[in-house]
Amino acid sequence: MDRARSWIHMIRKRCSAPSINMAARLRQPTSGGSLNLARFAETLLPLLSEREGESISQAEQALGEFHARYEAILHRGFRAKLGLLNEADGDLDLANDLLDVMARGRADFTLTFRLLGDDLDIPGAQATARRLFEDPGPFDAWSMRWRNRLARDGSATSTRKAAMHGSNPKFIPRNHRVEAMIKAAVEDDDFRIFEQLVEVVSRPFEEQPTLSYYAEPPKPHERVLQTFCGT
């Protein structure tokens, strides 16, 4: 099985570099998935075929099919989030560049995509999404490219906004809200926050104006710096 071990080692080496941020993960979208599948393939190689070369070929083919499917779904998902209803060259670059701008500007991921839909019929300089960025300049430059791309798409604004709001939730179970919920339940036997949080995340794409504060990112003193899978 020396050849098999070499193949697994090659996959591990190629896929094990840590991602720096979400943009890096998008540019190397299968790093985590490939590593997990490579380990899974390692356990299956003796079962795929009695011949070593054939088992490796089968595993390589399966991984190749996964990569193609993953990337197709990834591209389709980001086009939906950006309101790109038709496919065009450069769409993934546009998504990557937004993630870079968001990382540099320390903008909230969920709210940025949600507000892009809100801003469709608002001039770029007045867009609410730009307020999320510490320095809105790079976002403004990106927004001009995005709006030019939308203009080439040719869809009605109302149709595009509905599609974007159906792909970009306003509410997610933010860590600081979950932490507050746990603290209230454990320390005070108070489940009101739990009930509210369940209600709001059960309808993540709806506006829910009376619970709009659940959409807000944490303030510096509210940030949860350590979480556990059990929560």
QUIVEN-V962614 format. One record per pair of residues at least 24 apart in sequence whose ideal C-beta (glycine too) atoms are under 8 Angstrom apart, sorted by the first residue. I is the first residue (numbers start at 1). J is the second residue. D is the distance in whole Angstrom. If there is no record, write none. Layout:
BEGIN
I;J;D
I;J;D
END
This chain:
BEGIN
1;45;7
1;46;8
1;52;6
3;52;6
3;53;7
3;56;7
4;42;8
4;45;5
4;52;6
4;55;7
4;56;6
7;56;5
7;59;8
7;60;8
8;38;6
8;39;8
8;41;7
8;42;5
11;35;7
11;38;4
11;41;8
11;63;8
12;38;6
21;99;7
21;103;5
22;99;5
22;102;8
22;103;7
22;109;7
23;96;6
23;99;4
23;100;5
23;103;6
26;74;7
26;78;8
26;92;8
26;95;7
26;96;6
26;99;6
27;96;6
29;70;6
29;71;6
29;74;5
30;66;7
30;67;5
30;70;6
30;71;8
33;66;7
33;70;6
34;63;7
34;66;8
34;67;7
37;62;8
37;63;6
37;66;6
38;63;7
77;167;8
80;163;7
80;164;7
80;167;4
81;113;5
81;164;7
81;167;5
81;168;6
82;113;8
82;116;7
82;146;7
82;164;8
83;116;7
83;117;7
83;120;7
83;150;6
83;153;8
83;160;5
83;161;8
83;163;6
83;164;4
84;149;7
84;150;7
84;153;6
85;153;6
85;155;5
85;159;8
85;160;6
85;163;6
86;153;5
86;154;8
86;155;8
88;149;7
88;152;7
88;153;8
90;149;8
91;149;8
94;142;8
94;145;6
94;146;6
94;149;6
97;142;6
97;145;8
98;142;6
98;146;8
101;133;7
101;138;5
101;139;5
101;142;5
102;133;8
104;135;8
104;138;6
105;132;7
105;133;3
105;134;5
105;135;6
105;136;7
105;138;6
105;139;6
106;133;7
106;134;5
107;132;4
107;133;5
107;134;8
107;139;7
108;132;6
108;217;5
110;168;7
110;169;7
110;170;8
110;172;5
110;215;8
111;170;8
111;215;7
111;217;7
113;164;8
113;167;8
113;168;4
114;165;7
114;168;5
114;169;7
114;170;5
114;215;8
116;146;8
116;164;7
116;168;7
117;160;8
117;161;5
117;164;3
117;165;5
117;168;6
118;161;8
120;150;8
120;157;5
120;160;6
120;161;5
120;164;7
121;157;5
121;161;8
165;205;6
166;205;6
168;205;8
169;204;4
169;205;5
170;204;7
170;205;7
170;206;7
170;207;7
170;208;8
170;215;5
171;200;5
171;201;6
171;203;8
171;204;5
171;208;7
171;211;8
171;214;6
171;215;5
172;201;7
172;204;7
173;197;6
173;201;5
174;214;8
174;217;7
174;218;7
175;218;7
175;223;8
175;224;4
175;227;6
176;218;4
176;222;4
176;223;7
176;224;5
177;214;6
178;224;8
178;231;6
179;224;5
182;231;7
END
